[in-house]
């Protein structure tokens, strides 16, 4: 049987063999590759740079089950395919490209002097395709729908986030130059660059995924890449309820708050699910309202038609051309927005947002990094001071107390669960202190023998002071929503 027939016209290999890592947690087995299209062309090696596979001679004793040797062989084949293609070496994933690669692969594989079983040949061909038309060794991780984030800590240590947990994989690069080639392949089609003079880059891929890369001299132990995958599934509040992130009562309460044009801040740590929750809340906004979204990297997926999406622009290499979140917030107020949704407040734009909320742009939403609602207030104070207005702290606190109505705290628990841990009302000022009142709260009950956190989301029994605003928009809140119940009254809305 010919090699082309043995390939079977497919790039789907069997599951990659797992090997025990030298350090870290137990690696997870990898899922088979998918045929998801990749609209990124590979880069050619930089002039004068060593090619990763040149230091990997192929010998007849190559073990088919050795991932390191398979990687060396795949790079050896890639070099020869690129040389044979010449000016055609810039490939995008397509049926035509795969057919062309199959023909070149069949010829070049014979020169390697190795004998692999059919499954090994298919795996090798898939690795070659990923090198020429994808993002190399990490492409199989990006294809796995259960993986939400990929973290490359140098060539030999690649972690993933899978179902809320960080796991070390058996995947690796040949060396740091191999990592650099993949970084260049990722960012070059985006019009970005990275080198020793500018060793960091942050960008958004065409599918919406966020990528950050940092190289030497700043990355000491090898070039690093972090890719946060863009979720193709538009989650709704019912999904969060099904996941246990919130209760039905919390979901209905938040829907009432959004429709009633309360100003809401979603607070949480890195990777806690702030953007996901903000997206869910934003989709409560009525269809007939004009919405302006402002993000550092576009991630929100609003379902409404009347949405204007704005994205910040980083500075060019010479330092010019910067368009910050703050610039966009100021400009958005001239665009007749009925709602302003800011992906994340990180600096002086916080003060501009508070002033907008206090001058008629109610119903706005944003997120920020903080671990508790009280910490969120402190963060807003600090970031407001970064605006350079030299305002007294008491004035800033008064701005916060009058602008913000609700803080929704999102938390990632030790076992990877993501939950709304607080829904807190900002009630105003007492002296120089901003008064907070929890409306819903997460209570940790313990841990199961399997290590899963046992927790319960409960109302605190307190009705918010802004209840009349909700009622003015048609939401009649029964006492049962807040943990109290009138005699004979049924629970619900």
C-alpha positions as CSV (number, residue, x, y, z in Angstrom):
1,X,0.0,0.0,0.0
2,X,1.3,3.5,-0.9
3,X,2.2,6.0,1.8
4,X,-0.5,8.4,0.5
5,X,-3.2,5.6,0.9
6,X,-1.8,4.9,4.4
7,X,-2.3,8.5,5.3
8,X,-5.9,8.1,4.3
9,X,-6.3,11.8,3.4
10,X,-6.6,12.9,7.0
11,X,-4.6,14.9,9.4
12,X,-6.3,13.3,12.5
13,X,-3.7,11.3,14.5
14,X,-4.4,9.0,17.4
15,X,-4.1,10.4,20.9
16,X,-0.6,11.7,21.6
17,X,1.3,9.4,23.9
18,X,1.8,10.8,27.3
19,X,5.1,10.9,29.1
20,X,5.7,11.6,32.8
21,X,7.0,15.2,33.2
22,X,10.1,15.9,35.1
23,X,8.4,18.3,37.5
24,X,5.0,19.7,38.3
25,X,1.6,18.0,38.5
26,X,0.6,14.9,36.5
27,X,0.2,15.7,32.8
28,X,-3.1,15.2,31.2
29,X,-3.6,13.0,28.1
30,X,-4.2,15.1,25.0
31,X,-7.3,15.0,22.8
32,X,-7.1,14.1,19.1
33,X,-6.6,17.0,16.8
34,X,-9.6,18.6,15.1
35,X,-9.8,20.0,11.5
36,X,-10.5,23.6,12.7
37,X,-9.4,26.1,10.0
38,X,-6.4,28.2,10.9
39,X,-6.1,31.5,9.0
40,X,-2.5,32.1,9.8
41,X,0.4,31.6,7.5
42,X,3.8,30.3,8.8
43,X,6.8,32.6,8.9
44,X,10.2,31.9,7.4
45,X,13.2,31.7,9.7
46,X,14.7,35.1,10.5
47,X,18.0,35.8,8.7
48,X,20.9,34.5,10.7
49,X,18.7,32.6,13.1
50,X,19.4,28.9,13.7
51,X,16.6,26.5,12.5
52,X,15.3,24.4,15.3
53,X,15.3,21.1,13.5
54,X,18.9,21.3,12.1
55,X,20.3,20.1,15.4
56,X,18.0,17.0,15.3
57,X,19.6,14.4,13.0
58,X,17.3,11.5,12.1
59,X,18.6,8.0,12.6
60,X,17.2,4.5,11.7
61,X,16.6,3.6,15.4
62,X,14.0,6.3,15.9
63,X,11.5,5.0,18.4
64,X,7.9,5.6,17.1
65,X,6.6,6.2,20.7
66,X,9.2,8.8,21.7
67,X,7.5,12.2,21.5
68,X,10.9,14.0,21.5
69,X,12.2,12.0,18.5
70,X,8.8,12.4,16.7
71,X,9.2,16.2,17.1
72,X,12.7,16.1,15.7
73,X,11.5,14.0,12.8
74,X,8.6,16.4,12.1
75,X,10.9,19.4,12.0
76,X,13.4,17.5,9.8
77,X,10.5,16.9,7.3
78,X,9.2,20.5,7.6
79,X,12.6,21.9,6.6
80,X,12.7,19.8,3.5
81,X,9.1,20.5,2.6
82,X,9.7,24.2,2.9
83,X,12.8,23.9,0.7
84,X,10.8,22.0,-1.9
85,X,8.0,24.5,-1.9
86,X,10.2,27.6,-2.3
87,X,8.0,30.6,-2.8
88,X,4.9,28.5,-2.0
89,X,6.0,27.8,1.5
90,X,3.5,30.4,2.9
91,X,0.5,28.1,3.4
92,X,-2.9,28.5,5.0
93,X,-4.9,25.5,6.2
94,X,-7.1,24.3,3.4
95,X,-7.9,21.1,1.5
96,X,-5.7,22.1,-1.3
97,X,-2.7,22.8,1.0
98,X,-3.2,19.5,2.8
99,X,-3.2,17.6,-0.5
100,X,0.0,19.4,-1.6
101,X,1.6,18.6,1.7
102,X,0.6,15.0,1.5
103,X,2.4,14.6,-1.8
104,X,5.6,16.3,-0.6
105,X,5.4,14.5,2.7
106,X,5.1,11.1,1.0
107,X,8.3,11.7,-1.0
108,X,10.3,13.2,1.9
109,X,9.3,10.7,4.5
110,X,10.9,7.9,2.4
111,X,14.2,9.8,2.8
112,X,14.1,9.7,6.6
113,X,15.0,6.0,6.7
114,X,12.5,5.2,9.4
115,X,9.6,2.8,9.6
116,X,6.5,3.9,11.5
117,X,3.2,2.2,11.8
118,X,0.2,3.7,10.1
119,X,-0.9,5.5,13.2
120,X,2.6,7.0,13.7
121,X,2.7,8.2,10.1
122,X,-0.6,9.9,10.5
123,X,0.5,11.5,13.7
124,X,3.8,12.7,12.1
125,X,1.9,14.2,9.1
126,X,-0.4,16.0,11.5
127,X,2.6,17.4,13.4
128,X,4.0,18.6,10.0
129,X,0.7,20.3,9.1
130,X,0.6,22.1,12.5
131,X,4.2,23.3,11.9
132,X,3.5,24.6,8.4
133,X,-0.1,25.8,8.8
134,X,-0.7,26.2,12.5
135,X,1.0,27.1,15.7
136,X,3.3,24.1,16.0
137,X,3.2,21.9,19.1
138,X,0.5,23.9,20.8
139,X,-2.0,23.7,17.9
140,X,-3.4,20.4,19.3
141,X,-4.1,22.2,22.6
142,X,-5.8,25.1,20.9
143,X,-8.0,22.7,19.0
144,X,-9.2,21.1,22.2
145,X,-12.5,22.7,23.1
146,X,-12.1,21.7,26.8
147,X,-8.9,23.9,27.0
148,X,-9.5,27.5,27.9
149,X,-6.0,28.8,28.2
150,X,-2.5,27.7,27.0
151,X,0.6,28.9,28.8
152,X,4.1,28.3,27.4
153,X,6.8,28.7,30.0
154,X,9.8,28.1,27.7
155,X,10.2,25.2,25.4
156,X,9.9,22.4,27.9
157,X,7.0,23.5,30.1
158,X,3.5,24.0,28.7
159,X,0.5,24.3,30.9
160,X,-3.2,24.5,30.1
161,X,-6.3,25.5,32.0
162,X,-8.9,22.8,31.6
163,X,-12.2,22.9,33.4
164,X,-10.9,25.6,35.8
165,X,-7.7,23.7,36.8
166,X,-4.1,24.2,35.7
167,X,-2.4,21.1,34.3
168,X,1.0,20.4,32.9
169,X,1.0,18.7,29.5
170,X,3.6,16.4,27.9
171,X,3.8,18.8,24.9
172,X,7.1,20.6,24.3
173,X,9.1,22.6,21.7
174,X,12.5,21.6,20.3
175,X,14.2,24.6,21.8
176,X,13.7,28.3,22.4
177,X,14.3,29.2,18.8
178,X,11.3,26.9,17.9
179,X,9.2,28.9,20.4
180,X,10.3,32.2,18.8
181,X,9.4,31.0,15.3
182,X,5.8,30.1,16.5
183,X,5.5,33.5,18.3
184,X,6.5,35.2,15.0
185,X,4.0,33.1,13.1
186,X,1.3,34.2,15.5
187,X,1.9,37.9,15.6
188,X,3.2,38.7,12.1
189,X,-0.2,38.5,10.3
190,X,-1.5,40.8,13.0
191,X,1.0,43.5,12.0
192,X,2.9,43.2,15.3
193,X,6.5,42.6,16.1
194,X,8.7,41.4,18.9
195,X,12.5,41.6,19.3
196,X,15.1,42.4,22.0
197,X,14.4,46.1,21.8
198,X,10.6,45.5,22.2
199,X,10.4,42.1,24.0
200,X,6.7,42.1,24.8
201,X,3.6,41.9,22.7
202,X,-0.1,41.8,23.5
203,X,-2.6,41.1,20.7
204,X,-5.9,39.7,19.6
205,X,-6.1,36.8,17.2
206,X,-8.7,36.8,14.3
207,X,-10.9,34.4,16.3
208,X,-10.9,36.8,19.3
209,X,-8.4,34.9,21.4
210,X,-6.0,37.0,23.4
211,X,-2.2,36.3,23.1
212,X,0.6,37.7,25.2
213,X,4.3,36.9,24.5
214,X,7.5,38.0,26.2
215,X,11.0,37.0,25.2
216,X,14.6,37.6,26.3
217,X,16.0,39.7,27.9
218,X,12.8,40.1,29.9
219,X,11.9,36.4,29.9
220,X,14.8,34.8,31.8
221,X,14.0,31.1,31.5
222,X,12.9,31.0,27.9
223,X,10.3,32.7,25.7
224,X,6.8,32.6,27.1
225,X,3.4,32.7,25.4
226,X,0.0,32.9,27.0
227,X,-3.1,32.4,24.8
228,X,-6.6,32.9,26.3
229,X,-8.9,31.2,24.0
230,X,-12.0,33.0,22.8
231,X,-15.2,31.1,23.7
232,X,-17.4,30.4,20.7
233,X,-20.3,29.6,23.0
234,X,-22.3,32.7,24.0
235,X,-23.3,31.8,27.6
236,X,-26.6,33.0,29.0
237,X,-27.7,33.4,32.6
238,X,-29.4,30.0,32.5
239,X,-26.0,28.5,31.7
240,X,-24.4,30.1,34.8
241,X,-27.3,28.8,36.9
242,X,-26.9,25.3,35.5
243,X,-23.1,25.5,36.3
244,X,-23.9,26.5,39.8
245,X,-22.3,29.9,39.5
246,X,-25.4,31.6,40.7
247,X,-29.0,30.8,41.9
248,X,-32.1,31.5,39.8
249,X,-33.0,34.2,42.3
250,X,-29.6,35.9,41.9
251,X,-30.0,35.7,38.1
252,X,-33.5,37.3,38.2
253,X,-32.3,40.0,40.6
254,X,-29.4,41.0,38.4
255,X,-31.6,41.0,35.3
256,X,-33.9,43.5,37.2
257,X,-30.9,45.6,38.1
258,X,-29.6,45.8,34.6
259,X,-33.0,46.6,33.0
260,X,-33.6,49.2,35.7
261,X,-30.4,51.0,34.7
262,X,-28.4,50.5,37.9
263,X,-24.6,51.0,37.6
264,X,-22.9,47.7,38.1
265,X,-19.2,46.8,38.8
266,X,-18.1,43.2,38.3
267,X,-15.1,42.5,40.6
268,X,-12.9,39.5,40.7
269,X,-9.4,38.0,40.4
270,X,-7.6,37.0,37.3
271,X,-9.3,34.1,35.5
272,X,-12.4,34.2,37.8
273,X,-14.8,34.7,35.0
274,X,-15.4,38.5,35.2
275,X,-15.7,39.0,31.4
276,X,-18.0,36.1,31.0
277,X,-20.3,37.5,33.7
278,X,-20.1,41.0,32.2
279,X,-21.2,39.5,28.9
280,X,-24.1,37.8,30.5
281,X,-25.2,40.9,32.3
282,X,-24.8,43.1,29.1
283,X,-27.2,40.8,27.2
284,X,-30.0,41.9,29.7
285,X,-29.8,45.4,28.2
286,X,-33.0,46.0,26.2
287,X,-32.8,45.7,22.4
288,X,-33.9,49.2,21.7
289,X,-31.0,50.9,23.5
290,X,-27.7,52.2,22.0
291,X,-24.7,50.5,23.5
292,X,-21.1,51.5,23.3
293,X,-18.5,48.8,24.4
294,X,-14.9,49.8,25.2
295,X,-12.3,47.1,25.6
296,X,-8.5,46.7,25.7
297,X,-9.0,43.5,23.6
298,X,-12.4,42.9,22.2
299,X,-14.0,39.9,24.0
300,X,-17.7,40.8,24.6
301,X,-20.3,39.1,22.5
302,X,-23.5,41.2,22.8
303,X,-26.6,39.9,21.1
304,X,-28.2,43.3,20.5
305,X,-28.1,44.9,17.1
306,X,-27.4,48.5,18.1
307,X,-23.9,48.0,19.5
308,X,-20.8,50.1,18.7
309,X,-17.6,48.3,19.6
310,X,-14.4,50.2,20.4
311,X,-11.0,48.8,21.1
312,X,-7.9,50.4,22.5
313,X,-4.8,50.7,20.2
314,X,-1.3,50.2,21.6
315,X,1.5,52.6,20.8
316,X,3.8,52.0,17.8
317,X,7.4,51.1,18.3
318,X,8.3,54.8,18.3
319,X,5.8,55.5,21.0
320,X,3.2,57.3,18.9
321,X,-0.3,56.3,18.0
322,X,-1.5,55.2,21.4
323,X,-5.3,55.2,21.9
324,X,-6.1,54.3,25.5
325,X,-9.2,53.1,27.2
326,X,-9.5,56.5,28.8
327,X,-9.4,58.2,25.4
328,X,-12.2,55.9,24.2
329,X,-14.3,56.5,27.4
330,X,-14.1,60.3,26.8
331,X,-14.9,59.9,23.2
332,X,-17.8,57.5,23.8
333,X,-19.7,60.2,25.8
334,X,-19.9,62.2,22.5
335,X,-21.5,59.3,20.7
336,X,-25.0,59.5,22.4
337,X,-24.7,56.2,24.3
338,X,-27.6,54.9,26.3
339,X,-25.3,52.4,27.9
340,X,-21.5,52.4,28.2
341,X,-19.9,49.0,28.9
342,X,-16.2,49.1,29.7
343,X,-14.4,45.7,29.5
344,X,-12.1,46.5,32.4
345,X,-11.0,49.6,34.4
346,X,-7.3,49.7,35.0
347,X,-6.4,53.3,35.5
348,X,-7.5,56.9,35.2
349,X,-10.5,56.0,33.0
350,X,-12.2,55.0,36.3
351,X,-12.7,58.6,37.3
352,X,-14.1,59.4,33.8
353,X,-16.5,56.4,34.1
354,X,-17.7,57.6,37.6
355,X,-18.3,61.1,36.3
356,X,-20.2,59.7,33.4
357,X,-22.4,57.6,35.7
358,X,-23.0,60.7,37.8
359,X,-24.0,62.9,34.8
360,X,-26.8,60.9,33.2
361,X,-25.1,57.8,31.8
362,X,-26.8,55.4,34.2
363,X,-27.0,51.7,33.5
364,X,-23.3,51.4,32.8
365,X,-21.3,48.3,33.5
366,X,-17.6,47.5,33.9
367,X,-15.1,45.1,35.6
368,X,-12.0,45.5,37.7
369,X,-9.5,43.3,39.6
370,X,-10.3,42.9,43.3
371,X,-10.9,40.1,45.7
372,X,-13.8,41.5,47.7
373,X,-16.4,44.2,47.3
374,X,-14.6,46.4,49.8
375,X,-11.3,45.8,47.9
376,X,-13.1,46.9,44.8
377,X,-13.9,50.3,46.4
378,X,-10.2,50.7,47.3
379,X,-9.2,49.8,43.8
380,X,-11.6,52.4,42.4
381,X,-10.1,55.0,44.7
382,X,-6.6,54.2,43.7
383,X,-7.4,54.1,39.9
384,X,-9.3,57.4,40.2
385,X,-6.2,59.1,41.7
386,X,-4.3,57.9,38.6
387,X,-6.3,60.4,36.5
388,X,-4.1,63.2,37.8
389,X,-6.9,65.4,38.9
390,X,-5.5,65.9,42.5
391,X,-8.9,65.4,44.1
392,X,-9.3,64.8,47.8
393,X,-9.9,61.2,48.8
394,X,-13.3,62.1,50.3
395,X,-14.4,63.6,47.0
396,X,-13.4,60.5,45.2
397,X,-15.3,58.3,47.7
398,X,-18.4,60.5,47.3
399,X,-18.1,60.0,43.5
400,X,-18.0,56.3,44.0
401,X,-20.9,56.2,46.5
402,X,-23.2,58.2,44.3
403,X,-22.2,56.5,41.0
404,X,-22.0,52.8,41.8
405,X,-25.2,50.9,42.8
406,X,-24.1,47.2,42.8
407,X,-20.9,45.3,43.1
408,X,-21.0,41.7,41.9
409,X,-18.0,39.7,43.2
410,X,-16.9,36.8,41.0
411,X,-14.6,34.2,42.6
412,X,-12.6,31.2,41.4
413,X,-12.5,28.6,44.1
414,X,-9.6,26.4,45.0
415,X,-11.0,23.4,43.0
416,X,-11.6,25.6,39.9
417,X,-15.3,26.3,40.4
418,X,-16.3,29.9,39.4
419,X,-19.1,31.4,41.4
420,X,-20.7,34.7,42.2
421,X,-19.6,35.1,45.8
422,X,-21.3,38.4,46.7
423,X,-23.9,40.7,45.3
424,X,-23.4,43.9,47.3
425,X,-25.3,47.2,47.4
426,X,-23.4,50.5,47.7
427,X,-25.7,52.4,50.1
428,X,-23.9,55.7,50.3
429,X,-21.6,57.5,52.7
430,X,-21.5,57.6,56.5
431,X,-18.9,60.2,57.5
432,X,-15.9,59.4,55.2
433,X,-16.7,55.7,54.8
434,X,-18.6,54.1,51.9
435,X,-21.4,51.9,53.3
436,X,-21.8,48.4,51.7
437,X,-24.6,45.9,52.3
438,X,-24.4,42.3,51.1
439,X,-27.7,41.2,49.4
440,X,-26.5,37.7,48.4
441,X,-23.4,35.8,49.8
442,X,-21.5,32.6,49.2
443,X,-21.0,30.4,52.2
444,X,-18.2,27.8,52.2
445,X,-19.5,24.6,53.9
446,X,-16.5,22.4,53.6
447,X,-14.7,20.1,51.1
448,X,-15.8,16.7,49.8
449,X,-13.5,13.6,50.0
450,X,-12.8,14.1,46.3
451,X,-11.6,17.7,47.0
452,X,-14.6,19.6,45.7
453,X,-15.5,22.7,47.6
454,X,-19.0,22.5,49.1
455,X,-20.6,26.0,49.1
456,X,-24.1,27.5,49.1
457,X,-25.3,30.8,47.7
458,X,-27.7,32.4,50.0
459,X,-29.6,35.7,50.4
460,X,-28.7,37.7,53.5
461,X,-32.3,38.7,54.4
462,X,-31.8,42.4,53.5
463,X,-33.8,44.2,50.9
464,X,-31.7,46.8,48.9
465,X,-32.5,50.5,49.4
466,X,-32.9,50.8,45.6
467,X,-35.9,48.5,45.6
468,X,-38.2,51.4,44.6
469,X,-36.1,51.9,41.4
470,X,-36.7,48.3,40.5
471,X,-40.4,48.6,41.2
472,X,-40.6,51.7,39.0
473,X,-39.4,49.5,36.1
474,X,-42.0,46.9,36.8
475,X,-40.1,44.5,39.0
476,X,-42.1,43.6,42.2
477,X,-39.7,41.9,44.5
478,X,-41.3,39.4,47.0
479,X,-39.5,39.1,50.3
480,X,-38.6,35.5,49.5
481,X,-36.0,36.7,47.0
482,X,-34.0,38.2,49.9
483,X,-34.4,35.3,52.3
484,X,-37.6,36.3,54.1
485,X,-41.1,35.1,53.2
486,X,-44.6,36.3,54.0
487,X,-47.1,33.8,55.3
488,X,-48.8,31.9,52.5
489,X,-46.5,33.6,49.9
490,X,-45.0,31.5,47.1
491,X,-41.3,31.7,46.4
492,X,-40.4,33.4,43.1
493,X,-41.2,36.5,41.1
